[in-house]
Amino acid sequence: MILKLKSSWLKSLAAQDLLNVSREVLIEALCAKGVVFTTKEMAGLAKCNQETIRRLIKSRHLKKIEGIRHNRVSAEKFFDWLLGRSKQSL
């Protein structure tokens, strides 16, 4: 219920209003939407180069979406890695 309310609230915001929304709410909304990031997008968000992201996917620190040839990672798994959240703490 709360998640549905948050998503409807976020849809009504203008681009400039998103600057005032907390980072946690935006991350939750992206994860709930099922957003998938490319290597280039993840490198930009993590402030590293694309080869670093490719190595993390190859070493299975970042688990890519199954069935897709290209490196794509779900927002939930990417933000868990980026923010240092492990499965035990969730």
C-alpha positions in Angstrom: 0.0 0.0 0.0 2.7 2.5 1.0 4.8 1.5 -2.0 1.9 2.1 -4.3 1.3 5.5 -2.8 5.0 6.4 -3.2 5.0 5.4 -6.8 1.8 7.4 -7.6 3.3 10.3 -5.8 6.6 10.1 -7.7 4.7 10.0 -11.1 3.1 13.3 -10.3 6.4 15.1 -9.7 8.0 17.3 -12.2 11.7 16.9 -13.1 12.8 19.8 -10.9 10.8 18.4 -8.0 12.9 15.2 -8.1 15.9 17.2 -6.8 14.2 17.6 -3.5 13.2 14.0 -3.1 15.5 11.9 -0.8 18.0 9.5 -2.3 16.5 6.5 -0.4 13.0 7.2 -1.9 14.4 7.4 -5.4 16.3 4.2 -5.0 13.3 2.4 -3.6 11.2 3.6 -6.5 13.7 2.5 -9.1 14.0 -1.0 -7.5 10.2 -1.3 -7.3 9.9 -0.4 -11.0 12.3 -3.2 -12.0 14.8 -0.9 -13.7 17.7 -2.5 -15.4 21.1 -0.7 -15.8 23.6 -1.0 -18.6 27.4 -1.1 -18.0 27.7 2.5 -18.9 25.0 3.6 -16.6 26.4 1.7 -13.7 29.9 3.1 -14.3 28.5 6.6 -14.2 26.5 6.0 -11.0 29.4 4.2 -9.2 31.9 6.8 -10.5 34.2 4.2 -12.0 35.0 3.0 -15.5 33.1 0.5 -17.6 35.8 -2.2 -17.4 35.6 -2.2 -13.6 31.8 -3.0 -13.9 32.5 -5.7 -16.5 35.1 -7.3 -14.1 32.6 -7.2 -11.2 30.0 -9.0 -13.3 32.5 -11.6 -14.5 33.6 -12.3 -10.9 29.9 -12.5 -9.9 30.1 -9.6 -7.4 27.3 -8.1 -9.6 24.8 -10.7 -10.9 23.6 -9.9 -14.3 20.1 -10.7 -15.6 19.8 -14.2 -16.9 18.9 -14.9 -20.5 20.3 -11.6 -21.8 23.5 -11.7 -23.7 24.6 -8.2 -22.7 25.6 -7.1 -19.3 22.5 -5.8 -17.6 22.0 -5.7 -13.8 18.7 -5.0 -11.9 18.6 -1.8 -9.9 18.0 -3.7 -6.7 21.2 -5.8 -7.1 23.2 -2.8 -8.2 22.2 -0.6 -5.3 22.7 -3.4 -2.9 26.3 -3.7 -4.1 26.9 0.0 -4.4 25.6 0.8 -0.9 27.3 -2.3 0.6 24.1 -4.0 1.7 24.5 -7.8 1.9 21.7 -10.4 1.9 22.2 -11.0 5.6 21.5 -7.4 6.5 18.3 -7.3 4.4 
